[in-house]
Amino acid sequence: MTAHDCCADPKQKLLSVAAGRQRIMDAVPVLTATEQLHLKSAPGRVLATPVVAPVDVPPFDNSAMDGYAVRSADCNAPGTTQLAVTGASFAGAPFDGAVAEGQCVRIMTGAVMPDGADAVLMQEHVERDGDNISFSKTGISAGMNVRYAGEDTRRGDTVLDAGTRLSAAGIGLLASVGVSEVSVTRRLRVAFFSTGDELTGVGATLAPGQIYDSNRYALHGMLSNPAIECYDLGVIPDQREAVRDAFRQAADMADLILTSGGVSVGEADYVTETLGELGEINFWRMAMKPGKPLAFGKLDKAVFFGLPGNPVSAMVTFYQFVLPAIRKICGETPREPLLIQVRCAEDLKKAPGRMEFQRGILHTNSEGEMVVSTTGLQGSHVMHSMSRANCFIHLPAECAGVAAGEQVDVQPFQDLY
């Protein structure tokens, strides 16, 4: 592929966000290598194999309340009922015996149900006098306030499927069935760098015409994930050999390579030339704002993404295209973006033609209704619009603006982690 072939033709038809995402998802591979991890090391990792429960949860019938374990048949006679307390069952210290007619056992939450008992009276409904209790509650049935063995999980059940990203709740679920280790997809290796003589590192003194390299730091933040191993290759100068060496180094060490900038027509010809020499690259003009130019392809065995140079454009294209690809490569079960419909608290300006991802603040108004507002200026260079936001407002390509009070689709940032 020549450098000319790599360039994004300004007359090229714009590709929809959905079509671009589908092309990427169809093309990216799934990691097959796995590793075995202890549960404490597994949060955020993706299960490579399903997990089957080796035990019932709970493993025995137990009380859901502090109170008294009784025989329901003893408890529904008219008037006040009296029962003799014959012992106690505590969590970890079961009652050694059986409940006979006219008897009960003091029991605590989580304690084993004694043989013969089939219900639990809440202690608030009981009066105790020495070794006897009395109560007048009726309608006591078998199973009242009892948690049965296997009620949560039964032995042999699949508790988590392959492709599940392990949350704190998932880790707790696995621990509850006694699973201490899991097989997970190995960590995804990602190499990223910036190119350009105008870029300098944070903390350095800016020379005339220079800017700080914010994109690389934003990429590092977006890649901070237990399932990812990052390699920051820094800023690569505008030199053909330096760029070629950086791409070769990245391809040797990584499964995924990310760059930002230099993907518009006429920008950094040595970058497109090098990509054309070393890999298989497609340059697309996306029907979206911010973030029209996007490069996608392969360098050796590594997947490649070239993101726009404007910082907000780079972040939006990362979240809409790279993140879904990362999830698939890591073996996570693919899913559509989470969108909720809420009322817009203000007018939104938009011209038809491209899908827009405006940065918004999802909040509850004084009437208790969930609404969304923008973060103000929406330029692709305005990082404040991202740092203040907690959601993307999705405005379809055909949309010509939104009036206050109309419904819009919102993607919460919680969906992006």
N, C-alpha and C positions, 0 to 999 in steps of 0.2 A: 504494500500500500504506500503510495507516495504522499509527501507532505500536502500536495494539492488536494488529493483525495480525502485527506483527513479534515480539511478545513470545513467549517460550517458554512454552507452556501447561504447567503442572505436571502436568496429567492426560494430556498427550501421550504416546503410546507411545514407549518408548525405541527408538532406532534402533541397530542393530548396527554395530560398527566396520567390518565388511566392506561392509555396505550403504552406510554413509556415505562410505567411501572410493570406492566404485564410482560413486556419484552425482557426487562431485566430479570424478573422472577422466573421466566422460562429459561433464561440462559445461565443463571448462577448455579454452581454445584452445591452439594451438601457434604459437609465433612463426615467421614466415616470412622476416623480414628477416635478411640475412646480412652478414658482413664477411670480408675476406681478411686472414689473419694469418700472420706468420712463425712457424715452429715454436717459437722461444724464447718467444713471447708466447701460445702456444696451450694450455699445460697447464691442465686443468680445464675447458676449453671443449668444446662439443658439435659434432661434425662435421655440417655441413649437407648434404654430398654424399659419396658413397663415394669412396675413394681407390684408384686402380688403379696397380699397380707398373709403372713405365716400363722397368725393367731386371730381369735375373735377380739373385738373391742366393743364394749368392755368384755373382759374374759369371764365374768361371772355376773349373775343378777345382783344389783346393788341398789341402795337407797338414793333417791334424788333429793331427800330432805333430812334434816335433823328431826327426829321424832320417835315413833314407836312402831316396830314391825308387828303386824297383827294378822290374824286369820279373818278374812272379810266375812266369813260365815258367822263369826261371833259378834259382828258390829252393827247389825241392822235390825235388831229387836227394838220395839217401841220403848220410849223413855230413855233413862240414863243407863249406859252400859259401864260395867266395871270389869277390869282385867287385872290379873296379877303379873307383876314384873318379875321375870325369872332370870334376867341377866342383861348383858349389854354386848353390842357388836360395834366395834370401832374400825375405822379405816386401817387396814393392816393387821387387825386383831379380831378375827371373826368370833362370833358366839359358838361355843362348843356344845351343841345340843340341838333340840328341836322344840318348836312352839306347839304346845298341846292345846286342846280346847280350854278356853277361859284364860289363856296366858298371852303375854306379849313380851317383847324384848326391846329395851332402849337401843336406838340405832342412830348412827351419825351419817352424814352425807358421804357417799362413796363406799360405805361399809357393806360387806357381804350380807345378803338377805338370808336369815336363818331358815333351816329346813322347817316346813310347815306353815311359814308366814307367806302371804301373797299380796300384802298391801302395807303402806306406811301412813300412819297418822301424823300430820304435822304437830309439832309440840305445842304450837299456839292454840290448837283445838282440844288440848288435854289438860286436866287438872291432876296433879300427882299428890298422893298422901302416903308417905312411906313407901311400901312395896306394892302399892296399888295405884291404878289410874282410873279416872272416870271421864266420860264424855257423852254428849248427846247428839253428835253429828250423825246423820243418816246418809244413805246413798253411797256407802263405801263399797267399792267393787274391786275385784281382783285386778292387780296391776297398777292401782292408784299409787303414784309417787315412786314407782319402781322402774329402774333402768335395766333392761334385759341384756343378757350376754349376746354379743353380736349385733346389737341394735345400731351401732355406728358403722362397724365394718365386720364382715364375716370372713373367716379363714378361707383363702382361695380367691377372694375378690381382687380385681385389679384396682388398686387405690390411686395410682397415678399412671398416665399413659406416657409412652415415649414421645418426645417432643415438648414435654412440659417444662417450662422454665421454673425453677424451684424458688418459690416465695417462702417467707417465714412460716406461713400457714402450711405450705407443703412440707417443709422440713419438720414441723410439729406433727403433721399427720404420719409421716414416715416413722418418726420416733415413737408414736403411739402404738404402732404395730410391731415395734421391736427391730426395725431395720436400721442398722448402724452405718452401712456403706451403700453407695449407689454408683452405677455406671453412667458417666456423663460424656458428652461430646468434648473432645479436647478443645483447649482454648484457641480461638481464632487469632491468627497473627496478622496484625495490621501495621503497615508502614505508611507514613505520611510525611510530606514536606511541602515547603513553599518555594517558588522560584521568583527571582526578580532582584535586580540591583537596587531597586528603590526600597527594599524591605530591610529592616534591622530588628534585632532582638529587643525584647522588653528590658528596660534598665540601661540601655546604651544611649549615648547622646545622638540626637538626630542631626545628620548633616543636611545641607540644603537639598530639597527635593525628596528626602526620605520620609518614610512612614513606619510606624511600628507594625510588626507582623502579628496582627490580632487573630487572623484566621487559624493559624497553627495552634494557638492556645484554645480557641473555641473547639477545634476538632479534638484536641486532647480531652477537653471536658466532655464532649459528646461520646467519646470512645471509652470513657471511664466506666467499665463494666466488668464484673468478675469473669465473664466468658471471653474477654478480649485481652490479648497481650499486645501492647503498643510499642512501636519503634518510631521515635521522633527523629527524623534525619535532618532537621533544621532547615535553614534557608540555603537554597542552591543558587549560585550566581548565574548571571546571564552569559554562560559560556557553553558551547555545544558539547564539549567533552565532559564538563562537569555534570550537565544534565544527563548525558548518556550514562555516565558512571552511577549517578543517583538512581536511575531507573533500573539498571542492572543489579545494583545492590538491593534495592527494594524487592525486585522479582525473586532474588535468591533467598530472601529471608521471610517473605510474607505470603499469605493467602489472599490478601486484599491490599491494594495500593490506593491512596487518596492524595490528590493534589488540589490546589485551588488557584484559580486565575489562569490566563493564557488560553482560554478555550473559545474566544470570540474571533471573528474574522480579522486577520491582519495582526493579531497579537502573537508575539513570541514564536516566530516561525521555526526556530530551532527546537522548540518543545514539540510541535506537531510533527516536524520532520523526524525527530527521534522516536516518537511514539509509532510513527508509520514504519520506521525501520525495524523496531524491536517487537512490535505486537500487532494485535488486531483491534483497531479502534474505530468506533462510530462516534461521530459528532452530530448531535441532535439540537434542533431549535425547539424548545418546549413551549407549548401554549400556556405559559404560567407567568405570574408576576408575584414576587421577584423570582429571578432565576431562569432566564430564557436559555442560555447556552449550557449544555451538559455533554460531557464525554463519557463513554462507557465502552469497555472492551476487555481485552486480556493482554497481559505481558507474561509470556511463558505460561506457567500454570496459575498465575495470580489474576484475580479479577481486578479491573482498573476502573476508577471513577475520577474524572476531572471535573471539579466543581467550579462555579463562577468565582470571580475574584472579589466582588462586593461582599462584605461580611454577612449581611442578612441573607443575601441570595445563597451564599454557601451553606448557611445553617438550614434554610428552608429546603434546599435540594437534598441535603444530608438526611433530614427527617422524612422527607416524602419518598426518596428513592434508595438511599444507601441503607438506612435503618431497616426497612423491610428485607433488603437483600442480606444484611448481616444476620437477621433472625433466621432466615431460611438456611444460610450457609451453616449456622450453628446447630441446625437440626430442629429448631423450634417450629411447632405447628403454625403454618401461615394463617393470618387472619386479616380481615379488612380493618382499616382505621376506625377507631371508635368515634362516632359522630353523634352529638346530641343537638336537638333543636331548642333554641331559646330565643327570647324576644330581644331585639336590638334596642339599646337605650338611646341611640343617636342615629342621625343620618350617616350613611356611608357612601362616599363617592367611588364610582368605578365606571370605566368605559367598557363596552362589550368587546369581546375578542379573545381575551386570555383569562384563564382561571386565576383568581387571586387568593393569596394566603395572607390576609391582613392579621396583624398581631393584636390580640385582644385581652381584656381583663374580664374574666367570668366572675360574677359576684352576686350577692343577694341584696336586692334593694330594700327600701324602708317598708314596703308592703310584704316582704318575705318571699318575693318572686325572684327566681334566678334570671339574670339578664347579662348581656355582654356589651362592653364599650371598647373602643379602640385605645391603643396606647399613645395616640397622637400622630405625629409625622410618620409616614409609612415608607419613606425612601429606603432603597436597598442598602444605603450606606449608614442608616441611622440605627446604631446598635442599641440605643435606648429603647427602641420599639420592641426588641427582643428581651432585653433584661427586665423590663417592667411587665412583660406579658405572662399569662398563665395558660394561654390557648391560642390556636389558630382559628380565625374566622374564614371558613371556606365559602368563597363566592364563585359560582359557576361562570364559565366563559361567556354565556349569553346574558349574564346579569348586567343591567345598566345602572346599578346603584340600589341602595336600600334606604327606605324611609324609617324613621324611628317608630318602633312598635311592631315592625314586621319580624317574622321568624327567620333565623339564619342557622346554618349548620356550624357547629363549633367542635373542634378537636382539642380536648384538654391535654395539657402537656404531660399529665400523669400517664397518658396513653403512650408516651414516647420513651418510657424507661423500662 
